[in-house]
Amino acid sequence: MANGSRQAAWEFFGAELKRRRENAGITQVELGSRVFVSGGYIGQFEQAIRKPQLVVAQRIDESLQTDGIFERLWRKLIKEQRYAEYFAHAAELERLATRICDWAPAVVPGLLQTPAYARAIYLASNPLATDQYIEQMVGLRQERAQILSDAARPVYWAILHETVLRVPVGSSTVMAEQLDHVATMVRERKVLVQALPFSAGAHPQMGKMMTLMQFEDAPPTAYTEGVFSGSLLDDPAVVNQTQADYDLLRGAALSLDASLALIESVAEDYRRCRRTT
């Protein structure tokens, strides 16, 4: 399903939700309290600004006595997503964000990955996959990364643990090109990148990736990911705590200039390794 038709389908979801809610004589706030989200989120579902999680769609069906229509619509739309179910909502929000802040403890964030680096990541997780599947997944990741080249790109800030720079993914050539790409994006003033050095020691969110997103007309959200699972965090208190953790990471990381110097130095190390092998 193309992006335009998929968005139109979510708009139908929202319009149908609004129609059935109003027919039941229930306000957005009242429905929100019944399904454990805010009335503002119900409004965003109805405007197709955000997509409800499955459990929320199920609660809406129960509250409005709609015989499972919203669960069926949700499953149909998610099934036709090109991304894993747990990441599909975050991918949609990425395109709407005005500011994105990534914390990467282990791998280069998807929006900064080169095709060769992404290919090596997918092959490591899917050693028996066909070339067609791998290239399809790499293509999707590159499509996502395009938002950083758009004229209306979001402000993008990434903090990379030194592990990201030092653990070889693919060959030395792949790593050198990947770090060169990050450095180029920084020098072209398309992104802001800091490195958290090994010497920083203990830090918030150890071993846990997270992404913070801000929007023009919607509350901020945070996304975290585990093993074949992901969570969008909408609760304001939780998002504020996540932002506080990110601020601590930013304070512990190297300055922007020192981070760029480290990234370029490690890239050169990989090039020397390539020349001696």
ABEGO torsion letter per residue (X at the ends): XBAAAAAAAAAAAAAAAAAAAAAAGBBAAAAAAAAGBBAAAAAAAAAGABBBBAAAAAAAAAAAGAGGAAAAAAAAAAAABABBAAAAAAAAAAAABABBBBBBAABBBAAABBAAAAAAAAAAABAABBAAAAAAAAAAAAAAAAAAABAABBBBBBBBBAAAAABBBEBAAAAAAAAAAAAAAAAAGABBBBBBBAAAEBBBGBGBBBBBBBBAABBBBBBBBBBGBBBBBABAAAAAAAAAAAAAAAAABBBAAAAAAAAAAAAAAAAAAAAAX
